[in-house]
C-alpha cells in the first residue's frame, strides 16, 4: 500500500482534513476533494456542527464547509463544541463563544 498524504485529521461530518506538501484540503470518504482551502494552515481539526478549528502561527479560529474563515484566528486555544458553545482562551483569559459569535463571554473578562 502506498501512502499519499503527509498528515490526516479525523473524519467529522463525513469530511477529513489531509495535508500534502504543506497544503490542507478536505476530502470525503471516497477520497474526493470537497473543500479546497485557500490558506495554508499549520493544523486543522475535525468538523463539528458545521465548523472546523484551524491554526496558523499559534492562533486558532474556525472555517465553515466552504473553507471560509467564519471565526477569525485570534484565539490562543480552542476546544470542541459543548452544548453549542466553544471554550476559547485569549491572552490568558478563558471564556465561551457560540459558532456565530453572537454570544462572546470573553468580553466580560
C-alpha positions in Angstrom: 0.0 0.0 0.0 1.3 3.4 -1.0 0.6 6.2 1.4 0.0 9.6 -0.2 -0.6 12.3 2.5 1.8 13.8 4.9 -0.8 14.1 7.6 -4.5 13.4 8.1 -7.0 14.6 10.7 -10.0 12.6 11.9 -13.3 12.4 10.0 -16.0 14.7 11.2 -19.4 15.1 9.5 -18.1 13.0 6.6 -15.0 15.1 5.9 -11.4 14.6 6.7 -8.6 17.1 6.5 -5.5 15.9 4.7 -2.1 17.6 4.2 0.2 17.2 1.3 3.2 19.4 0.6 2.2 21.9 3.3 -1.3 22.4 1.9 -4.5 21.2 3.6 -7.7 20.2 1.8 -10.8 18.3 3.0 -11.8 15.0 1.3 -14.9 12.8 1.6 -14.9 9.1 2.3 -14.2 8.3 -1.4 -11.1 10.5 -1.4 -12.6 13.3 -3.5 -11.5 16.8 -2.6 -14.7 18.6 -1.4 -13.2 21.7 0.3 -10.1 23.2 -1.2 -8.6 25.7 1.3 -7.2 29.0 0.0 -4.9 29.5 3.0 -2.1 27.4 4.4 -2.8 26.4 7.9 -0.4 24.7 10.3 -3.1 22.5 11.8 -6.8 21.6 11.1 -9.2 19.8 13.4 -12.4 17.9 12.5 -15.8 19.3 11.6 -18.4 19.6 14.3 -21.7 21.4 14.0 -20.6 22.7 10.6 -17.3 24.3 11.7 -13.7 23.1 11.9 -10.9 24.5 14.0 -7.8 25.8 12.2 -4.5 27.1 13.4 -1.8 29.3 11.9 1.1 30.9 13.6 -0.2 29.7 17.0 -3.6 31.4 16.6 -6.8 29.4 16.3 -10.2 30.1 14.6 -12.8 28.2 12.6 -13.7 27.6 9.0 -17.1 26.5 7.5 -17.7 23.8 4.9 -16.9 26.2 2.1 -13.4 26.8 3.5 -14.1 30.4 4.6 -12.9 31.6 8.0 -16.0 32.4 10.0 -14.4 32.8 13.3 -11.1 34.7 13.0 -7.7 33.2 14.0 -7.4 35.3 17.2 -7.5 32.7 20.0 -4.6 31.0 21.7 -6.6 27.8 22.3 -9.9 26.4 21.2 -11.8 23.3 22.1 -14.7 21.3 20.6 -18.3 22.4 20.9 -20.2 21.6 24.1 -23.9 22.4 24.3 -23.5 24.8 21.3 -20.6 26.8 22.8 -16.8 26.7 22.2 -14.3 27.1 25.0 -11.6 29.6 24.0 -8.6 31.1 25.5 -7.2 34.5 24.5 -4.5 36.5 26.2 -4.6 34.2 29.2 -8.3 34.6 29.7 -10.9 31.8 29.2 -14.4 32.1 28.0 -17.1 30.7 25.6 -18.3 31.8 22.2 -21.0 30.4 20.0 -20.5 29.5 16.4 -21.7 32.8 15.0 -20.1 34.8 17.8 -23.3 36.4 19.0 -22.5 35.3 22.5 -18.9 36.2 23.4 -18.3 35.7 27.1 -14.7 36.9 26.8 -15.9 40.5 26.6 -16.9 40.2 30.3 -13.4 39.2 31.5 
